[in-house]
Amino acid sequence: GLVAVEQEMGLLLGGLRAHEWQRLGETVLHSGQIGDRLVALAGVPVGPVNAALGAQALVTRYGVRSLISFGSAGALDPVLGLGALVIARQAVAHDAGVFHGQRFVPSGTMGRDARGRLGHRRFFEANPELVAWALRAAEALGRQVHTGAVATGNQVISSTARRRWLRQAFDALAVEMETAAVAQVAMAHELPWVAVRAISDMASDGMILD
């Protein structure tokens, strides 16, 4: 199952055969065939809650066996240029934490472990086999590709200072608004997941929002 912001999935939908779709709440679900594979896609509005709703809809409606988050991201690592691909080995919710006075302390995302105990998870780990598969596909296209952590939050980052803090606090390559939420749904259902993100901006003071 693939989860993406609706505006970023047009090319993929164009290659979908036997295409069917339906709306479920905020999510538009698409199903069909790409090559010899049956696939299901969730088109969602921007943001982690919307992404989680879309991922859960794919699990509930289609019983998908894996989840892939894809779309665009802002660069945190200055090495990354526009158009570079980032494949997530980890995802972290960068805005989950506690403010102590003026200081923010990241705590991770609350959830249950395999024994049903509540606790906080700082990072979600992507499936190594899916990461390797995504790497091979990106390299076959001749694209600049990097692997590492991706930071997810319910914020558009257009701040050089905040970009530096995110890089330092989480050692993340890129920042976006969906991956950690998709990863949390995958972990809840014991499904493998991966994320593929293309750098669209530098998450800096000069970024133009449209």
HELIX and SHEET records of a PDB file:
HELIX    1   1 GLU A    6  GLU A    8  5                                   3    
HELIX    2   2 GLY A   10  GLY A   14  1                                   5    
HELIX    3   3 PRO A   48  TYR A   62  1                                  15    
HELIX    4   4 PRO A  128  ALA A  140  1                                  13    
HELIX    5   5 THR A  160  PHE A  170  1                                  11    
HELIX    6   6 THR A  179  ALA A  188  1                                  10    
SHEET    1   A 9 ARG A  17  LEU A  24  0                                        
SHEET    2   A 9 THR A  27  ILE A  34 -1                                        
SHEET    3   A 9 ARG A  37  VAL A  44 -1                                        
SHEET    4   A 9 LEU A   2  VAL A   5  1                                        
SHEET    5   A 9 LEU A  67  ALA A  75  1                                        
SHEET    6   A 9 ALA A 172  GLU A 176 -1                                        
SHEET    7   A 9 VAL A 145  THR A 152  1                                        
SHEET    8   A 9 LEU A  85  ALA A  93  1                                        
SHEET    9   A 9 PHE A 124  GLU A 125 -1                                        
SHEET    1   B 6 ARG A  17  LEU A  24  0                                        
SHEET    2   B 6 THR A  27  ILE A  34 -1                                        
SHEET    3   B 6 ARG A  37  VAL A  44 -1                                        
SHEET    4   B 6 LEU A   2  VAL A   5  1                                        
SHEET    5   B 6 LEU A  67  ALA A  75  1                                        
SHEET    6   B 6 TRP A 193  ASP A 201  1                                        
SHEET    1   C 2 GLY A  97  HIS A 100  0                                        
SHEET    2   C 2 ARG A 103  PRO A 106 -1                                        
SHEET    1   D 2 THR A 109  ARG A 112  0                                        
SHEET    2   D 2 LEU A 118  ARG A 121 -1                                        
END                                                                             
